[in-house]
């Protein structure tokens, strides 16, 4: 197995759910005939090179009690987008914050995905954002039904 193929195989492996154990790489490493330490070293190298941006847990927000989710689109001038976006992105309840191209009929180009436990909590988060940013023109687009949720697969 050459290095390039092994690195691709490692990426495939870490895109799936890792076992909840002290040695999550053990069985896969043994099946590949390599050590866990080699997997860790290769992952660290790919992180340093920017091939992998980050590794982290994925929270199943609904199972964790975050039943109210809404995309909130904010009316923000482009000249303020970076500053306002940084403020909003810092909220722990916001998982996504994007500046998007929108049609002229929908002049709300800054999008935030807010996760809350209740409608009241969602409104409190929005109120805090309005108070901190001064942005008071927004549209709340609530999630009604999840039709698909999956992570991108690159290999």
C-alpha positions as CSV (number, residue, x, y, z in Angstrom):
1,X,0.0,0.0,0.0
2,X,1.7,3.2,-1.1
3,X,1.5,6.3,1.1
4,X,-1.0,8.2,-1.0
5,X,-3.5,5.3,-1.0
6,X,-3.0,4.7,2.8
7,X,-3.7,8.4,3.5
8,X,-6.9,8.2,1.3
9,X,-7.9,5.1,3.2
10,X,-7.3,6.8,6.6
11,X,-9.5,9.7,5.4
12,X,-12.2,7.2,4.4
13,X,-12.0,5.6,7.8
14,X,-12.1,8.8,9.9
15,X,-15.2,10.0,8.0
16,X,-17.2,7.2,9.6
17,X,-18.2,7.0,13.2
18,X,-15.2,6.0,15.3
19,X,-15.7,3.4,18.0
20,X,-16.2,4.8,21.5
21,X,-13.1,3.3,23.0
22,X,-9.7,4.3,24.4
23,X,-8.2,2.9,21.2
24,X,-10.5,3.8,18.4
25,X,-8.0,3.1,15.6
26,X,-6.8,-0.3,16.9
27,X,-9.0,-2.7,14.9
28,X,-8.7,-0.7,11.7
29,X,-4.9,-0.4,12.1
30,X,-4.6,-4.2,12.7
31,X,-6.7,-4.9,9.6
32,X,-4.4,-2.6,7.5
33,X,-1.2,-4.1,9.0
34,X,-0.1,-0.8,10.5
35,X,0.2,0.7,14.0
36,X,-2.3,3.1,15.7
37,X,0.7,5.4,16.1
38,X,1.2,5.5,12.3
39,X,-2.5,6.4,11.8
40,X,-2.2,9.2,14.4
41,X,1.1,10.5,12.9
42,X,-0.4,10.6,9.4
43,X,-3.6,12.4,10.6
44,X,-1.4,14.9,12.3
45,X,0.6,15.4,9.1
46,X,-2.6,15.9,7.1
47,X,-3.8,18.4,9.7
48,X,-0.5,20.4,9.5
49,X,-0.6,20.3,5.7
50,X,-4.2,21.5,5.7
51,X,-5.5,18.4,3.9
52,X,-7.7,17.8,6.9
53,X,-9.1,21.0,8.5
54,X,-10.3,19.5,11.8
55,X,-11.6,16.4,13.5
56,X,-14.5,16.6,15.9
57,X,-17.6,15.0,17.3
58,X,-20.9,15.5,15.6
59,X,-23.7,16.3,18.0
60,X,-27.1,14.9,17.1
61,X,-28.7,18.1,18.3
62,X,-32.3,16.7,18.4
63,X,-31.2,13.7,20.5
64,X,-29.4,16.1,22.8
65,X,-32.5,18.2,23.5
66,X,-32.1,20.9,20.9
67,X,-35.6,20.5,19.3
68,X,-36.0,24.0,17.9
69,X,-33.7,24.9,14.9
70,X,-34.0,27.9,12.7
71,X,-32.1,29.5,9.9
72,X,-32.1,33.2,10.7
73,X,-31.4,35.4,7.7
74,X,-30.2,38.9,8.6
75,X,-30.2,42.2,6.7
76,X,-26.6,43.3,6.8
77,X,-24.7,45.6,4.6
78,X,-21.8,44.0,2.8
79,X,-19.3,46.4,4.4
80,X,-20.3,45.1,7.9
81,X,-20.5,41.4,6.9
82,X,-17.2,40.3,8.4
83,X,-17.6,42.2,11.7
84,X,-21.2,41.2,12.2
85,X,-20.5,37.6,11.0
86,X,-17.7,37.2,13.6
87,X,-20.0,38.4,16.4
88,X,-22.7,36.0,15.4
89,X,-20.4,33.1,14.7
90,X,-19.1,33.4,18.3
91,X,-22.5,32.3,19.7
92,X,-22.3,28.7,20.9
93,X,-25.9,28.2,19.8
94,X,-24.9,29.0,16.2
95,X,-23.5,26.1,14.2
96,X,-23.3,27.8,10.8
97,X,-22.8,31.4,9.7
98,X,-22.7,32.3,6.0
99,X,-22.7,35.3,3.8
100,X,-24.8,34.3,0.7
101,X,-25.8,35.7,-2.6
102,X,-29.5,36.3,-2.4
103,X,-32.0,37.6,-4.9
104,X,-32.9,41.3,-4.7
105,X,-36.4,40.3,-3.4
106,X,-34.8,38.7,-0.4
107,X,-32.3,41.2,1.0
108,X,-31.1,39.1,3.9
109,X,-27.7,37.8,2.9
110,X,-26.2,36.8,6.3
111,X,-27.5,33.4,7.4
112,X,-27.1,31.8,10.8
113,X,-28.3,28.3,11.9
114,X,-29.4,28.6,15.5
115,X,-30.1,25.5,17.7
116,X,-32.3,26.0,20.8
117,X,-34.1,23.8,23.3
118,X,-37.4,25.8,23.1
119,X,-39.1,28.6,21.1
120,X,-38.4,30.9,24.1
121,X,-34.7,30.1,24.1
122,X,-34.6,30.7,20.3
123,X,-36.2,34.1,20.8
124,X,-33.8,35.0,23.6
125,X,-30.8,34.1,21.4
126,X,-32.2,36.3,18.6
127,X,-32.8,39.1,21.1
128,X,-29.2,38.9,22.4
129,X,-27.9,39.0,18.8
130,X,-30.1,42.1,18.0
131,X,-28.9,43.8,21.1
132,X,-25.2,43.1,20.5
133,X,-25.1,43.8,16.8
134,X,-27.8,46.4,16.3
135,X,-29.1,44.4,13.4
136,X,-32.9,44.3,13.8
137,X,-34.0,43.3,10.4
138,X,-34.2,39.5,10.0
139,X,-36.3,36.6,8.8
140,X,-36.7,33.4,10.9
141,X,-36.9,30.3,8.7
142,X,-37.8,27.5,11.1
143,X,-37.0,23.8,10.4
144,X,-40.2,21.9,10.0
145,X,-38.9,18.5,9.0
146,X,-35.4,17.0,8.5
147,X,-35.4,15.4,5.0
148,X,-31.6,14.6,4.9
149,X,-28.7,15.0,7.2
150,X,-25.4,13.5,6.3
151,X,-21.8,14.6,6.2
152,X,-19.9,15.0,3.0
153,X,-17.9,12.0,2.0
154,X,-14.7,12.9,0.1
155,X,-13.4,9.4,-0.7
